[in-house]
Amino acid sequence: MLSEIKVIDKKFELLINEKEIKKVVKKIANQINRDYKNEEVIFIPILNGAFIFAADLIRHIKIKNKITFLKLQSYIGERSSGKVRKLIGLTEDIKNKKVIVIEDIVDTGETLVKLLELLKKYEPAEIKVVTLLLKTENYIKKQKIDYIGFKVPSRYIVGYGLDYSGYARNLSSIYIEKL
Ligand code: 5GP
């Protein structure tokens, strides 16, 4: 495992290694198994970033479940605020179902709050949120995050599904931009 990597023009250093990630992913899965004992859930991983975390997490899940991936479409430049989003790919009927959204990283929480707002229109019985990473210093929303893997500093992160300009998603460990 490399302690320092370069992706395009930026240097990153090791923040969380593969072993630590595995341990925390298993811990979260066990919490979900306990909290939803004898229940059924629909997992909704958010693409692209959450694909690796979701794949590892759900292999530890023992409760009855379905998985349906979602992508957020961004329309850049339609409003002065920047991005208006829409959900793409919701093929599963979530009405009256218990839903767990799987995110890779929550920064300010803007994306998450918008996403939940859009998902609520499909009238699920309940929505909970799991994120592998949370940038606590930047998180400004009241929205509760039910399961958090790691609290991380507010610097750019890559690896384990997270990209920089599309690259570095394949890395098994998590890296943070060097100061
Ligand atoms: P928020 O809306 O919470 O500010 O930002 C959330 C989204 O921004 C994430 O879903 C992710 O796509 C992107 N993001 C935020 N911080 C990082 C980071 O450190 N690394 C990467 N690769 N993406 C990030």
Residues whose N, C-alpha, C, O or C-beta is under 5 A from the ligand:
A	BS01	5GP	I105 V106 D107 T108 G109 E110 T111 L112 R155 Y156 I157 V158 L162 D163
